[in-house]
Amino acid sequence: MLRYTLMRLGIFVGCLVVVWGLVYAGLFPRGLGSSNGMWIVLLSLLISAPISFVVLRKERDRASVQVAQRVDRMKANLDANRSQEDETVDEAGRSQGQAPQTS
């Protein structure tokens, strides 16, 4: 996941440098007034998004598999904890002579 994020950030920074150079060379229009910095950042985001989508497809798929595995592991741990808690409550009820509770 960190690798994907760093690669995506690298593509954005590369686009930022290229757009900055093109704006100051006069090939791309400058922003209005003091908005030139924001214009460069927004244009860089707009250009880097589709590049990242195409170039980082395999890395994004790997990252999504890792996230899905983590979610499955957390769900399994949550279910195990829930069943362990239910068993503890049932044992406590039996030791006090009460019927097991159902939820």
N, C-alpha and C positions, 0 to 999 in steps of 0.2 A: 504494500500500500504506500509506504514511504517512497519507494522507487518511482511509482507512478506519479505521485505528487511532485517529486523533484524534477521528473522529466517534463511534466506539464508546466511547471514554473520556468524551466529552462527554455521551453518553446516560447512562452510569453515574454521572457526577458529578451530573447533573440528578436522577436517581433518588435518589441519596444525600441531596441537599438536601431533596427532598420527603419521603422516609422519615424523615429526622432531624426535620423539622418536625412530621410526624404523630405520631411517638413522643413528642416533648416536649409536644405539644398534648394527649396522652392518647388519641388516636384509634387508635393502634396500641399493642399491649402492649410494656412495657419488658422488657429482658433480665433474667436472674436475677443478682442481686448486681452484680459488676463487669463482667459480660459485655455490658453495654448497647451499647458501641461495636462489638463484634463482631456483635451481633445486627443493628444498623443496617446494617453493611457487607454481611453475608450476605443480608439481606432486599433490599438494593439490587441486589446481583448477581442474585438470583433474579428480580426484576422487570425489570431492564435487559436480561437475556439474550433473552427472547422479543421485546421491543420492538426490539432491535438486529436480530434475525433478520428481522423483517418490514420494518422501515423501511429498513435498509441493504442490501436484496437486490441492487439494481443496482450499488451500490458494491462489494459483495463479489464479484459476478461480474466486474467490471472488475479487481479485485485478483487474482482467480484466473487471469484471462487473462495478466496481467503475470507472475505466478509461473510459469505454464506456458511462456511465451515464454523466460523466463530459464533454466529447466531445459533446454529444447530447445537453446538457445544453448550452454549448458555441455556438454551431451552432444556437440554437433557439434564444439566445441573439443577435447574429450577424444578423440574419434575421430580428428580431424586430428592431434593430438599423437601418438597411438598409431601411426598409419600413418607419420608422419614418423620416429618412433623405429625402426620396423621397417625402413624404407628405409635409415636410417643404419647399422643393424646389418648389413644385407645388403651394403652398400657396403664396410664395414670387413672383412667376411668375404671378399669378392672380392679386395680389395687385398692380403690376406694369403694368398691362394690357397686358401681354405677354401670348402666348399660353404655356401650360405645356410642359416641355421638356421630351423627351423620350430617354432612353439610350439603 
